[in-house]
Amino acid sequence: MADTAGEFLIVTGMSGAGRSTVANALEDLDWYVVDNLPPQMLRPLLDLSGRLGEQLPRVAAVVDVRGRDLFAELPAAAQAVRERSDLRVIFLDASDEVLVRRFEAVRRPHPLQGDGTLLDGIRREREVLAAVRENADVIIDTSRYNIHQLANHVTDLLQDDGAPRHRVTVLSFGFKYGLPPDADLVADMRFLPNPFWVDELRDLTGQDAAVAAYVRGQEGAEEFLDGYASALAPVLAGYQRENKSHSTVAVGCTGGKHRSVAMAHALAERLADLPGVAVRVRHRDLGRE
C-alpha cells in the first residue's frame, strides 16, 4: 500500500494563521482535504489513499491543537507517514499582534486560552507547536497576507507547472429565456444578422460549420472576437491574482441556437491561448424549442 500512496500534506500551525484559507485553496487545486484530523488517524488515512490509488492521489490533513492532548502525537505520526509517502508539512505562523487582532475580529476564544487571556492561549500554543515548527518543510508567515494573497501563495507553492489557475466557462444562451444568473460577464451577439432567417441555416445550429462560417463572416464579427478577447485578458489575469478560480462568460443571442453558439466557440478558442486559463464551452439553451 505504501508503494501506491500519492502525495500527502499536513497543514498545521498557529490558530488564526490561516489554516481554513489554505484548506480551501488546496481543495481548489483538487486535493482531498480532511480538517481537524487527530494525528492517530494519519496512518489510516495514508492506508486509504494507498488502497484507492488514483482516486485519492493528493491528500491533505489539517492537524492542530483543537485536538488538545491528541496533538502531542503529531511528530511521531508525521514521521511514520513520511517513511511511507511523499509527505510535506506546511506550518502557518503569524505575529502575536496579528493573531490577537484576528481572534478579536471573529470574537472567538483561543482553543488553549482556558481561564487566561487570549495572549496566554497564543503563548501556550507556541510552546506546544515548537517541535512541529522546527521540523516543518515549509513555514509561511501570514502576518501580511489577506486571505486572497495567502491562497495565491499556496497555489504558487503547490500547483503543478503549467496547470491552469483559472477556469472559464463560455456559456451560450438565449435572451428570450432570461440572463444566466451565474454569469460574471455578458456579451450580446444580436448585433449580427440572424441565421434563422436563412432557409438553409434555420434548422442547423452554431455548432454546424455552415452556420459558424456565416456568423463569423458577418461584418464586425471577427473584430468583436479580437477586441473582446483582448479586453478579457487583463480581467482573467486579475481574477488569478485575486484567487478567483472560476468565472462564466455568457454569450447571448435571441434564442441561443445560432449566433451565440458559434461565437462562444470562437471566443473560447481565443481565451484558451491566455496563460493560466482553462476554457470549456457550454450551451444552456441549445435544443430548446
C-alpha positions as CSV (number, residue, x, y, z in Angstrom):
1,M,0.0,0.0,0.0
2,A,2.9,2.4,0.7
3,D,4.1,2.0,-2.8
4,T,0.8,3.2,-4.3
5,A,0.2,6.2,-1.9
6,G,0.3,9.5,-3.6
7,E,1.3,13.0,-2.3
8,F,0.5,13.6,1.4
9,L,0.4,17.0,3.0
10,I,0.0,18.0,6.6
11,V,-1.2,21.6,7.3
12,T,-0.7,22.8,10.8
13,G,0.4,25.9,12.7
14,M,-0.9,28.6,14.9
15,S,-4.7,29.1,15.4
16,G,-5.7,32.2,13.4
17,A,-2.8,31.9,11.0
18,G,-5.0,30.8,8.0
19,R,-5.5,27.1,8.1
20,S,-9.0,27.3,6.7
21,T,-7.9,29.6,3.8
22,V,-5.1,27.1,2.9
23,A,-7.5,24.2,3.1
24,N,-9.9,25.9,0.7
25,A,-7.1,26.7,-1.7
26,L,-6.0,23.1,-1.6
27,E,-9.5,21.9,-2.5
28,D,-9.5,24.3,-5.4
29,L,-6.3,22.5,-6.6
30,D,-8.1,19.2,-6.4
31,W,-6.5,18.0,-3.2
32,Y,-8.7,15.8,-0.9
33,V,-8.7,17.7,2.4
34,V,-9.6,16.4,5.8
35,D,-10.0,19.1,8.5
36,N,-9.2,18.7,12.2
37,L,-7.8,15.2,11.9
38,P,-6.4,13.6,15.0
39,P,-2.8,12.6,14.4
40,Q,-3.6,9.0,15.2
41,M,-5.7,9.0,12.0
42,L,-2.9,10.0,9.7
43,R,-1.7,6.4,9.1
44,P,-5.2,5.0,8.4
45,L,-5.7,7.9,6.0
46,L,-2.5,7.1,4.3
47,D,-3.6,3.4,4.0
48,L,-6.9,4.5,2.5
49,S,-5.0,6.7,0.0
50,G,-2.9,3.7,-1.0
51,R,-5.8,1.4,-1.5
52,L,-7.7,4.0,-3.6
53,G,-4.7,4.9,-5.7
54,E,-5.7,7.3,-8.4
55,Q,-9.0,8.2,-6.6
56,L,-7.0,9.9,-3.9
57,P,-3.7,10.9,-5.5
58,R,-3.2,14.0,-3.3
59,V,-4.4,14.1,0.3
60,A,-4.1,17.0,2.8
61,A,-4.8,16.7,6.5
62,V,-5.3,19.8,8.7
63,V,-4.0,18.9,12.2
64,D,-3.9,21.4,15.0
65,V,-4.3,22.0,18.7
66,R,-8.1,21.7,18.5
67,G,-7.3,18.0,19.1
68,R,-5.9,19.0,22.5
69,D,-4.0,16.1,24.1
70,L,-4.2,14.1,20.9
71,F,-2.0,16.7,19.2
72,A,1.1,15.6,21.1
73,E,1.4,12.5,18.9
74,L,1.7,14.5,15.7
75,P,5.6,14.4,15.4
76,A,5.7,10.6,15.7
77,A,2.7,10.1,13.4
78,A,4.1,12.5,10.8
79,Q,7.4,10.6,10.8
80,A,5.6,7.3,10.3
81,V,3.8,8.8,7.3
82,R,7.0,10.4,5.9
83,E,8.6,7.0,5.8
84,R,5.9,5.7,3.5
85,S,4.9,8.6,1.3
86,D,5.9,11.8,-0.3
87,L,5.0,13.9,2.8
88,R,5.3,17.7,3.3
89,V,4.4,19.6,6.4
90,I,3.3,23.2,6.0
91,F,3.4,25.3,9.1
92,L,1.4,28.5,9.2
93,D,2.5,31.3,11.6
94,A,1.8,34.9,12.3
95,S,2.9,37.5,14.8
96,D,1.1,37.7,18.2
97,E,-0.3,41.1,17.3
98,V,-1.9,39.8,14.2
99,L,-3.3,36.7,15.8
100,V,-4.8,38.8,18.6
101,R,-6.4,41.1,16.0
102,R,-7.8,38.2,14.0
103,F,-9.3,36.5,17.1
104,E,-10.9,39.7,18.2
105,A,-12.4,40.2,14.8
106,V,-14.2,36.9,14.9
107,R,-14.9,37.1,18.6
108,R,-13.9,33.6,19.4
109,P,-11.7,32.4,22.2
110,H,-8.3,30.7,21.6
111,P,-8.5,26.9,21.9
112,L,-5.8,26.9,24.6
113,Q,-6.9,30.1,26.4
114,G,-8.8,28.4,29.2
115,D,-9.4,30.8,32.0
116,G,-6.5,33.0,30.9
117,T,-6.2,35.8,28.3
118,L,-6.0,35.5,24.6
119,L,-2.2,36.1,24.7
120,D,-1.9,33.3,27.3
121,G,-3.5,30.9,24.8
122,I,-1.3,32.1,21.9
123,R,1.9,31.7,24.0
124,R,0.9,28.3,25.2
125,E,0.2,27.2,21.6
126,R,3.7,28.4,20.6
127,E,5.2,26.1,23.2
128,V,3.1,23.1,22.1
129,L,4.0,23.7,18.4
130,A,7.7,24.5,18.8
131,A,8.9,21.0,17.8
132,V,6.5,20.7,14.9
133,R,7.5,24.1,13.6
134,E,11.2,23.2,13.8
135,N,10.6,20.1,11.6
136,A,8.2,21.6,9.1
137,D,9.1,21.5,5.4
138,V,7.6,24.9,4.7
139,I,6.9,27.8,7.1
140,I,4.5,30.5,5.9
141,D,4.3,33.7,7.9
142,T,0.8,35.0,7.1
143,S,1.1,38.3,9.1
144,R,1.0,40.5,6.0
145,Y,-1.3,38.3,3.9
146,N,-5.0,38.8,3.3
147,I,-7.0,35.6,2.5
148,H,-6.6,36.1,-1.2
149,Q,-2.8,36.7,-1.0
150,L,-2.4,33.6,1.2
151,A,-4.4,31.4,-1.2
152,N,-2.3,32.7,-4.1
153,H,0.9,31.9,-2.2
154,V,-0.3,28.3,-1.6
155,T,-1.3,28.0,-5.2
156,D,2.1,29.1,-6.4
157,L,3.7,26.7,-4.0
158,L,1.8,23.6,-4.8
159,Q,0.3,23.9,-8.2
160,D,1.8,21.7,-11.0
161,D,3.8,23.6,-13.6
162,G,1.5,24.6,-16.4
163,A,-1.7,23.8,-14.6
164,P,-4.4,26.3,-15.0
165,R,-5.1,28.8,-12.2
166,H,-8.4,30.0,-13.6
167,R,-11.2,28.0,-15.3
168,V,-13.5,29.9,-17.6
169,T,-16.9,28.6,-18.8
170,V,-18.0,30.3,-22.0
171,L,-21.8,29.9,-21.9
172,S,-24.1,30.5,-24.9
173,F,-27.7,31.4,-24.1
174,G,-30.9,32.9,-25.5
175,F,-32.0,36.3,-24.2
176,K,-35.7,35.2,-24.6
177,Y,-35.1,32.6,-21.9
178,G,-33.5,35.1,-19.4
179,L,-30.0,36.0,-18.4
180,P,-27.8,33.3,-16.8
181,P,-27.9,34.2,-13.1
182,D,-24.3,32.9,-12.6
183,A,-22.7,35.0,-15.4
184,D,-19.8,37.2,-14.4
185,L,-19.7,38.9,-17.8
186,V,-22.3,39.0,-20.6
187,A,-21.9,39.7,-24.3
188,D,-24.7,40.3,-26.8
189,M,-24.5,38.8,-30.3
190,R,-27.7,40.3,-31.5
191,F,-25.7,42.9,-33.5
192,L,-25.1,40.2,-36.1
193,P,-27.6,39.0,-38.7
194,N,-29.7,36.1,-37.5
195,P,-29.1,32.8,-39.5
196,F,-32.7,31.9,-38.5
197,W,-33.8,34.0,-41.5
198,V,-31.7,32.0,-43.9
199,D,-33.7,29.0,-45.1
200,E,-30.8,26.6,-45.4
201,L,-29.4,27.5,-42.0
202,R,-32.6,27.7,-39.9
203,D,-32.7,24.1,-38.8
204,L,-28.9,24.0,-38.1
205,T,-27.1,25.3,-35.1
206,G,-24.0,27.3,-34.4
207,Q,-22.1,24.0,-34.0
208,D,-22.6,23.3,-37.7
209,A,-19.8,24.6,-39.9
210,A,-22.1,26.4,-42.3
211,V,-23.7,28.4,-39.5
212,A,-20.3,29.2,-37.9
213,A,-18.9,30.4,-41.2
214,Y,-22.0,32.5,-41.9
215,V,-21.9,34.1,-38.4
216,R,-18.2,34.8,-38.3
217,G,-18.2,36.1,-41.9
218,Q,-20.5,38.9,-40.9
219,E,-19.2,42.5,-40.7
220,G,-17.9,43.1,-37.2
221,A,-17.8,39.5,-36.0
222,E,-14.1,38.9,-36.1
223,E,-13.4,42.5,-34.9
224,F,-15.6,41.8,-31.9
225,L,-13.9,38.5,-31.1
226,D,-10.4,40.1,-31.3
227,G,-11.4,43.1,-29.2
228,Y,-13.4,41.2,-26.6
229,A,-10.7,38.5,-26.1
230,S,-8.2,41.4,-25.7
231,A,-10.4,43.1,-23.1
232,L,-10.9,39.9,-21.2
233,A,-7.2,39.1,-21.0
234,P,-6.4,41.6,-18.1
235,V,-9.7,40.6,-16.4
236,L,-8.8,36.9,-16.3
237,A,-5.3,37.8,-15.2
238,G,-6.7,39.9,-12.4
239,Y,-9.0,37.0,-11.4
240,Q,-5.9,34.8,-11.0
241,R,-4.2,37.4,-8.8
242,E,-7.3,37.7,-6.7
243,N,-7.5,33.9,-6.4
244,K,-10.9,33.8,-8.2
245,S,-10.7,30.3,-9.6
246,H,-13.8,30.2,-11.8
247,S,-15.7,32.6,-14.0
248,T,-18.5,32.4,-16.5
249,V,-18.5,34.5,-19.7
250,A,-22.0,34.4,-21.2
251,V,-22.6,35.0,-24.9
252,G,-26.2,35.6,-25.9
253,C,-28.4,35.9,-28.9
254,T,-32.2,35.8,-29.3
255,G,-32.8,32.0,-28.9
256,G,-29.4,30.6,-28.0
257,K,-29.2,28.4,-31.1
258,H,-27.1,30.1,-33.8
259,R,-25.1,33.2,-33.2
260,S,-24.3,32.8,-29.5
261,V,-23.3,29.2,-30.1
262,A,-20.9,29.9,-32.9
263,M,-19.4,32.9,-31.3
264,A,-19.0,31.1,-27.9
265,H,-16.8,28.5,-29.6
266,A,-14.8,31.2,-31.4
267,L,-14.3,33.2,-28.2
268,A,-13.2,30.1,-26.3
269,E,-10.5,29.4,-28.9
270,R,-9.0,32.8,-28.3
271,L,-9.3,32.6,-24.5
272,A,-7.6,29.2,-24.4
273,D,-4.4,30.9,-25.5
274,L,-4.2,33.0,-22.4
275,P,-1.7,32.0,-19.7
276,G,-3.1,30.1,-16.7
277,V,-6.5,29.8,-18.2
278,A,-8.5,26.6,-18.9
279,V,-11.7,27.0,-21.0
280,R,-14.8,25.0,-21.6
281,V,-17.9,25.7,-23.6
282,R,-21.5,25.1,-22.6
283,H,-24.7,25.8,-24.4
284,R,-27.6,26.5,-22.0
285,D,-30.5,26.8,-24.4
286,L,-29.3,24.7,-27.4
287,G,-32.1,22.2,-28.3
288,R,-34.9,24.3,-26.7
289,E,-37.9,25.0,-28.9
